[in-house]
């Protein structure tokens, strides 16, 4: 598959039958389109390139299942370079070229979701998922067409703080990047900690890149924290903070949120700098891809991965970032299919209503059990811990729903 700014992913639409579908769908287009912006270049190109193949898999999987009530789907993806304005331009271009056939869109950042949100009105409204867990997006009143494919960052903090309480922790530090991403759950986390009887002894903001590690580690040491939650980082800073603390001899137990929980990153850090991430834990909304015994949907993904990505690293492992994308696409497909099965037109309002009404949904193993949409988010997750010896994150808690 060749990916560039102007290329489209190939469609592998399965043959479908209209017979038996609701009458209203017989006037529907020959295909539905889902647009997407991905960071195939720029600072998060690695993540974008690991996520891109998920759209090829989703095309085959969903169309082999009959698309949306017999109508095949096609994905249109473009590079954003992780620039929200580029994502907005991509969205507007997809609207212009695909028209009403485009029933959904996938954005690649909180910034893109917020920039596109005002566009989602009238004829320009579409259901929109993304890579974001930003708390402010989980509000159907202000963002009726946008949804999160897991818990908000605030909910992830709730899960971690409850886990710390259960472990007997007493003093907690929050270290976070000086970005909207980093600051998102801090005030909420402070209130949750107080309600749980935990003392927040440090709130330390760092640069998102090139942070002054010795200074931040010194402040952490002076705080007397027994646990430290890291927020607002993807590939850098968070492992440097842990490494600095270990060199300092601090016994602090570190915990991260979703973007600090990728096995590929932890493995690379271990290979380059040794096993200092031993004991690192964090919250994950989903099972890891290798935890497939009770996840039949993952088993389907694994079979497809071997067929479609043979000879590449994707043959045997799907990153957490790709799993998040697949979960987001599965949520959209469920809302589309529920709308069609109800005999309703696939209008943004009808789809949004079905999406908001998702309840006790068996996802086939993404989560620990059936899940429901609450304020257009799914507030569930589990704490996993990393073992450098086998390179695996394994469960350290039961599933939490907050």
PyMOL commands that set and color helices and strands:
alter all, ss='L'
color gray80, all
select helices_A, chain A and resi 23-27+45-64+84-101+110-117+122-124+135-137+153-166+180-183+186-196+213-223+238-247+258-260+263-273+296-308+313-315+320-341+348-356
alter helices_A, ss='H'
color red, helices_A
select strands_A, chain A and resi 31-38+72-79+102-107+127-130+171-177+199-206+227-231+253-256+281-284+380-387+392-395+400-401
alter strands_A, ss='S'
color yellow, strands_A
deselect
rebuild
show_as cartoon
